[in-house]
Amino acid sequence: MNKKSSHNTTALVGEPLPNIPWEDKPEGCKGIIWRHSTNPIVDINPFPNARGVYNSCVVPWEDHFIGVFRADWHCMTPYLHMGSSPDGIEWTFDEEPIRFISPDPALEEINFAYDPRICKIDDRYYITWCYNFNGPTIGAAWTTDFKSFHQLENPFLPYNRNGVLIPRKIGDKYLMLSRPMGMGMAVNYGDIFCSESRDLTYWGRHRVVFTRGPKKWERVKIGPGPTPIETSEGWLLLYHGVADTCAGFIYSVGVALLDLEDPSRVLYRCRFPIMTPEASYETGGSVDNVVFPTSVLADGATGRIAIYYGATDTYTALAYAYVDEILEYVKSNHT
């Protein structure tokens, strides 16, 4: 049974989600995020064609949960697949990839796709992901039923990744966070930008939100994670930051608070990561030492959130937190 929350429930803006996957904070846990006790929730080889499912996104749907998942096939090509779950923990997957209805043959066939996000705005669910269009760039589509997926024009030129929509229009504009990067990845790993659009076709007014560093844990590259969480104090953004070490890269989870009416303006940014690779499924896999957050479920009645993240480019894992504890932490440890 879930214990009754004594946490502030006014900060989180959103609808109640009483069936949110949840485990209470373990006794003695010193962090503000704690891991699901039976992680990873999606293990290796989850269906015949797929070696790993990770870096994926989940939303509530009717009385259960559905999601768009990155599945790396045994040939190492990633595709997007639908998944469903009664509780947000036990998942089954469609074995055929999602087929997008394209508005223009010039967008070409989607020959691989990865790292999706889902954002609900009004009555549509928008999916953004990365795919190859003369280099890595952001694809976008919408659906109302998770059966037909209508592709939109690509928001940006290559090279760009981690396209994440703000989950409501601000004024008459849609806003998207992204991570532009130099050609040929070694040139420039990129920083987080915010861009605007009136119609989800033409994007402009690109502004830097924040840059890599200044601390080592995020000095190589950064990128927006899940759809930002609306709170009474601002947009709570989880993001990934990457350190370089003698043994390779380390992907950790950072947090920032952005202005509600101008998400390009940073109110607070935590100088410490709130989650780093520690568990065995986070330190050893196809790519060692990776925690990569891509999706959040939020219960507006209790301030609880469930964070889905990719682990070592191999597994899907789940962690939990309270919004008020994260807000307090980022404000107390502002860089």
Backbone torsions as a table, in degrees:
resi	resn	phi	psi	omega
1	MET	NA	143.2	174.4
2	ASN	-78.4	134.7	176.5
3	LYS	-74.7	151.0	177.3
4	LYS	-65.7	130.6	-176.3
5	SER	-75.0	136.9	172.2
6	SER	-103.2	12.0	-175.7
7	HIS	-86.2	159.7	175.1
8	ASN	-61.6	125.8	-179.3
9	THR	-110.6	9.2	-177.5
10	THR	-93.4	-19.3	-175.7
11	ALA	-71.6	-40.7	-176.6
12	LEU	-77.7	125.6	178.3
13	VAL	-99.0	116.4	-179.0
14	GLY	166.0	170.3	-179.7
15	GLU	-77.4	154.6	173.3
16	PRO	-62.1	145.6	174.4
17	LEU	-135.4	77.3	-171.9
18	PRO	-63.5	-24.5	-179.1
19	ASN	-96.7	20.5	177.4
20	ILE	-56.4	136.3	173.7
21	PRO	-60.8	138.3	-171.8
22	TRP	-161.8	141.3	165.9
23	GLU	-133.8	139.6	179.5
24	ASP	-66.3	155.7	-179.2
25	LYS	-62.6	126.8	-177.7
26	PRO	-64.3	148.0	175.7
27	GLU	-58.1	131.3	177.3
28	GLY	86.4	-2.5	178.4
29	CYS	-66.9	125.1	-176.3
30	LYS	-96.9	-14.8	-177.6
31	GLY	-87.4	173.3	175.7
32	ILE	-95.3	-6.3	173.3
33	ILE	-123.8	138.6	175.7
34	TRP	-132.1	151.2	-171.8
35	ARG	-88.9	150.2	173.9
36	HIS	-62.7	139.5	-169.9
37	SER	-66.4	-24.6	-178.7
38	THR	-114.7	27.6	173.4
39	ASN	-55.3	151.0	-4.5
40	PRO	-76.9	148.3	-178.7
41	ILE	-80.8	-20.7	170.0
42	VAL	-124.7	114.0	-175.3
43	ASP	-88.8	-179.2	179.5
44	ILE	-66.9	149.8	-180.0
45	ASN	55.6	57.1	-175.4
46	PRO	-76.4	-22.1	170.4
47	PHE	-150.1	165.7	-164.3
48	PRO	-51.3	-43.4	-176.4
49	ASN	-82.1	-17.0	-167.6
50	ALA	-103.0	129.8	172.8
51	ARG	-84.8	-40.2	-178.6
52	GLY	-145.0	144.6	175.0
53	VAL	-124.7	124.2	-174.0
54	TYR	-165.0	177.8	178.5
55	ASN	46.9	58.4	-169.4
56	SER	-127.4	177.9	-174.7
57	CYS	-137.9	149.4	-169.9
58	VAL	-134.7	142.5	174.1
59	VAL	-138.9	153.5	172.1
60	PRO	-70.9	143.6	-178.4
61	TRP	-146.3	113.8	-176.1
62	GLU	54.6	-121.2	-178.0
63	ASP	-103.1	14.8	-178.8
64	HIS	-140.5	-154.6	-178.0
65	PHE	-134.2	146.0	173.1
66	ILE	-132.6	167.0	-179.1
67	GLY	-161.0	165.0	171.7
68	VAL	-110.9	123.7	-169.4
69	PHE	-120.5	139.6	169.1
70	ARG	-79.6	123.5	176.5
71	ALA	-121.6	117.0	174.3
72	ASP	-86.6	114.4	179.2
73	TRP	-70.2	168.9	-178.9
74	HIS	-63.8	-20.7	175.0
75	CYS	-80.1	-1.6	178.1
76	MET	78.7	10.5	173.9
77	THR	-89.5	130.5	179.0
78	PRO	-90.6	141.2	174.9
79	TYR	-133.8	164.3	176.1
80	LEU	-99.2	129.7	-178.9
81	HIS	-127.4	147.5	171.8
82	MET	-78.1	147.7	173.7
83	GLY	-138.4	157.0	178.3
84	SER	-140.1	153.3	-176.3
85	SER	-154.0	140.4	175.5
86	PRO	-74.9	-23.2	-171.9
87	ASP	-133.3	1.7	-177.8
88	GLY	81.3	4.2	-177.1
89	ILE	-121.1	-49.4	178.5
90	GLU	-92.7	119.7	-171.0
91	TRP	-119.2	143.6	168.1
92	THR	-121.5	150.9	-171.0
93	PHE	-126.2	144.0	167.9
94	ASP	-70.0	131.6	-175.6
95	GLU	-82.2	-12.9	175.0
96	GLU	-98.5	138.4	179.6
97	PRO	-64.8	158.3	174.0
98	ILE	-62.7	136.1	175.0
99	ARG	-107.2	123.1	-178.4
100	PHE	-94.2	140.6	174.9
101	ILE	-87.3	112.0	-171.7
102	SER	-90.6	140.9	178.4
103	PRO	-81.7	-12.2	-172.6
104	ASP	-157.8	126.3	178.0
105	PRO	-57.7	-21.9	-179.2
106	ALA	-65.6	-18.9	177.0
107	LEU	-72.4	-11.6	174.4
108	GLU	68.6	164.9	176.6
109	GLU	-69.4	138.7	177.7
110	ILE	-80.2	101.3	-175.7
111	ASN	-91.3	-11.1	164.1
112	PHE	-161.0	155.8	-176.9
113	ALA	-153.7	144.3	-175.2
114	TYR	-157.4	165.4	173.7
115	ASP	52.9	59.5	-178.6
116	PRO	-77.3	158.0	167.2
117	ARG	-131.2	152.5	175.2
118	ILE	-121.2	137.2	177.7
119	CYS	-138.8	123.1	178.3
120	LYS	-91.3	122.3	174.7
121	ILE	-129.3	119.4	-174.6
122	ASP	58.2	-124.7	-176.1
123	ASP	-102.3	13.2	-179.7
124	ARG	-117.4	146.3	171.3
125	TYR	-103.9	123.8	-179.9
126	TYR	-102.9	130.8	176.9
127	ILE	-109.1	129.1	171.8
128	THR	-119.8	149.3	-177.4
129	TRP	-159.4	175.7	176.3
130	CYS	-107.9	136.9	174.0
131	TYR	-151.2	176.7	-175.3
132	ASN	-91.8	117.9	172.7
133	PHE	-138.4	80.2	-171.6
134	ASN	59.2	38.3	-175.3
135	GLY	122.5	163.3	-176.7
136	PRO	-67.0	130.3	176.2
137	THR	-148.0	-179.5	-174.6
138	ILE	-97.6	126.1	170.2
139	GLY	-95.3	158.2	-179.9
140	ALA	-145.5	146.4	178.6
141	ALA	-155.7	166.2	175.5
142	TRP	-133.8	157.3	175.9
143	THR	-150.2	156.0	171.8
144	THR	-115.8	-13.0	-174.2
145	ASP	-132.5	-2.1	-177.3
146	PHE	58.9	25.8	172.9
147	LYS	-115.7	-43.5	175.1
148	SER	-114.0	134.5	-175.4
149	PHE	-122.3	117.6	-173.5
150	HIS	-101.9	111.5	-177.5
151	GLN	-72.3	142.8	174.9
152	LEU	-104.5	170.7	171.7
153	GLU	-60.6	148.0	175.6
154	ASN	-62.5	129.6	-178.1
155	PRO	-62.4	-38.1	-170.9
156	PHE	-135.9	164.2	173.0
157	LEU	-71.1	159.4	165.1
158	PRO	-64.2	149.1	6.1
159	TYR	-106.7	131.8	-177.5
160	ASN	-158.1	149.5	178.5
161	ARG	-145.7	171.7	172.0
162	ASN	58.9	53.3	174.7
163	GLY	-77.7	121.5	-174.5
164	VAL	-134.5	116.4	-179.6
165	LEU	-78.2	145.6	167.0
166	ILE	-73.6	133.4	-167.6
167	PRO	-80.5	23.4	166.1
168	ARG	-161.6	155.7	175.6
169	LYS	-70.6	145.1	175.4
170	ILE	-112.8	112.0	-166.9
171	GLY	67.5	-125.6	177.6
172	ASP	-109.7	22.9	-173.5
173	LYS	-121.3	142.9	165.6
174	TYR	-85.4	147.6	177.0
175	LEU	-127.5	143.2	179.0
176	MET	-135.1	135.0	169.8
177	LEU	-91.3	145.7	178.6
178	SER	-154.7	176.0	-179.8
179	ARG	-129.8	82.9	174.4
180	PRO	-59.9	152.2	-177.6
181	MET	-148.4	155.7	179.5
182	GLY	-68.9	158.4	177.4
183	MET	-66.1	138.8	178.5
184	GLY	67.2	76.5	-164.3
185	MET	-20.7	-31.4	-176.3
186	ALA	-67.5	-16.2	-175.0
187	VAL	-72.8	-49.5	-173.9
188	ASN	-160.8	116.7	-178.7
189	TYR	-77.7	-18.7	170.7
190	GLY	94.4	162.0	-179.7
191	ASP	-125.1	175.7	-177.4
192	ILE	-89.7	127.3	177.6
193	PHE	-116.6	160.6	172.6
194	CYS	-122.7	132.6	-178.3
195	SER	-129.1	156.7	-176.0
196	GLU	-120.2	153.3	174.7
197	SER	-152.5	143.3	174.3
198	ARG	-89.9	-19.8	-170.5
199	ASP	-135.8	7.0	-177.9
200	LEU	64.7	14.9	175.9
201	THR	-116.1	-50.5	-177.7
202	TYR	-106.4	123.6	-174.4
203	TRP	-117.6	143.1	-179.7
204	GLY	-162.3	-162.7	-176.3
205	ARG	47.5	55.3	-178.1
206	HIS	-76.7	127.1	-178.4
207	ARG	-131.0	140.1	174.6
208	VAL	-69.8	130.1	174.7
209	VAL	-88.2	-59.8	168.7
210	PHE	-158.6	163.8	-171.3
211	THR	-111.1	172.2	177.1
212	ARG	-60.2	156.0	179.3
213	GLY	75.2	-170.5	9.2
214	PRO	-84.1	-8.5	-177.6
215	LYS	-88.0	155.0	-174.2
216	LYS	-61.2	-32.7	-173.4
217	TRP	-63.1	-16.7	-178.3
218	GLU	-134.7	27.4	-172.7
219	ARG	-86.6	-16.3	-179.1
220	VAL	-82.9	-50.2	178.5
221	LYS	-163.5	159.6	176.0
222	ILE	-136.9	164.4	176.2
223	GLY	-166.8	143.4	179.0
224	PRO	-62.1	146.1	-177.6
225	GLY	-101.6	-114.1	179.1
226	PRO	-70.0	166.6	169.8
227	THR	-51.6	128.8	-178.1
228	PRO	-56.5	148.1	-177.6
229	ILE	-97.0	125.0	179.1
230	GLU	-79.7	128.2	173.9
231	THR	-127.6	168.9	178.9
232	SER	-67.3	-15.0	-176.8
233	GLU	-104.2	-8.2	-178.8
234	GLY	147.8	-179.9	175.9
235	TRP	-81.9	120.5	178.4
236	LEU	-87.9	114.4	-176.3
237	LEU	-109.9	118.2	166.6
238	LEU	-88.2	139.6	-179.9
239	TYR	-144.6	164.3	176.3
240	HIS	-101.9	143.2	174.7
241	GLY	-128.4	145.7	-171.7
242	VAL	-124.4	130.5	175.9
243	ALA	-105.0	151.5	172.3
244	ASP	-106.7	132.0	178.7
245	THR	-132.3	173.0	177.9
246	CYS	-61.7	-25.4	-178.6
247	ALA	-96.5	2.2	-179.5
248	GLY	121.1	-170.8	-177.8
249	PHE	-77.8	152.9	171.2
250	ILE	-128.2	121.7	178.3
251	TYR	-97.4	123.2	178.6
252	SER	-123.7	173.4	-179.1
253	VAL	-109.7	125.1	175.6
254	GLY	-111.1	175.5	-178.9
255	VAL	-145.6	140.3	175.4
256	ALA	-140.0	159.1	176.7
257	LEU	-118.2	123.1	-176.3
258	LEU	-108.8	152.0	-180.0
259	ASP	-62.7	137.9	-175.7
260	LEU	-64.3	-38.2	-176.4
261	GLU	-96.4	-11.4	176.7
262	ASP	-144.5	83.8	-175.3
263	PRO	-65.0	-6.1	173.8
264	SER	-78.8	-8.0	-178.8
265	ARG	-101.4	122.2	-177.9
266	VAL	-89.7	124.9	176.1
267	LEU	-87.6	-46.4	178.9
268	TYR	-143.9	146.4	174.0
269	ARG	-141.9	123.4	-174.8
270	CYS	-73.9	133.7	-179.3
271	ARG	-80.4	-9.4	177.7
272	PHE	-112.9	149.4	168.6
273	PRO	-70.7	150.5	177.8
274	ILE	-97.7	-4.9	177.4
275	MET	-158.9	131.8	176.8
276	THR	-131.5	160.6	-179.8
277	PRO	-62.8	123.1	-179.9
278	GLU	-135.5	-45.2	-178.1
279	ALA	-71.5	160.0	-175.4
280	SER	-61.0	-35.4	-179.8
281	TYR	-75.7	-9.8	176.2
282	GLU	-98.3	-20.9	-177.0
283	THR	-102.2	-19.9	-178.6
284	GLY	-134.6	121.4	-179.7
285	GLY	-178.5	-154.8	179.8
286	SER	-60.3	-38.4	173.7
287	VAL	-130.9	109.5	-174.1
288	ASP	-65.1	151.5	169.7
289	ASN	62.6	56.5	179.6
290	VAL	-132.7	123.6	159.9
291	VAL	-121.9	125.6	-167.7
292	PHE	-135.9	97.0	-174.0
293	PRO	-78.1	135.0	-177.2
294	THR	-135.2	-9.7	-175.1
295	SER	-155.6	144.1	177.6
296	VAL	-135.6	134.1	165.7
297	LEU	-102.3	140.4	-175.8
298	ALA	-132.2	136.9	176.9
299	ASP	-106.2	103.8	-177.8
300	GLY	-62.6	-19.6	-178.2
301	ALA	-79.6	-25.8	-174.1
302	THR	-124.3	-10.9	-176.5
303	GLY	77.7	11.8	179.2
304	ARG	-84.2	144.2	172.8
305	ILE	-131.6	146.7	174.4
306	ALA	-115.2	123.6	-173.2
307	ILE	-108.2	120.2	174.3
308	TYR	-93.8	134.1	-178.9
309	TYR	-144.9	153.5	174.4
310	GLY	-86.3	141.5	179.4
311	ALA	-121.6	122.2	176.6
312	THR	52.0	32.5	-178.8
313	ASP	49.6	36.6	-176.5
314	THR	-139.0	-42.3	-169.3
315	TYR	-123.1	158.5	165.7
316	THR	-102.7	130.1	-179.1
317	ALA	-129.4	169.2	-172.8
318	LEU	-136.9	140.6	176.6
319	ALA	-140.1	167.0	-173.6
320	TYR	-131.3	156.1	176.7
321	ALA	-164.3	168.6	169.8
322	TYR	-108.2	135.0	-178.9
323	VAL	-59.4	-41.2	-177.0
324	ASP	-65.2	-33.7	177.9
325	GLU	-68.7	-38.5	177.7
326	ILE	-66.8	-44.2	178.6
327	LEU	-59.2	-45.7	179.8
328	GLU	-61.6	-40.5	-177.2
329	TYR	-67.2	-45.8	-177.1
330	VAL	-67.3	-35.7	178.7
331	LYS	-72.1	-32.9	179.8
332	SER	-76.6	-20.4	-176.3
333	ASN	-124.7	40.0	-177.4
334	HIS	-67.5	133.3	-179.4
335	THR	-78.3	NA	NA
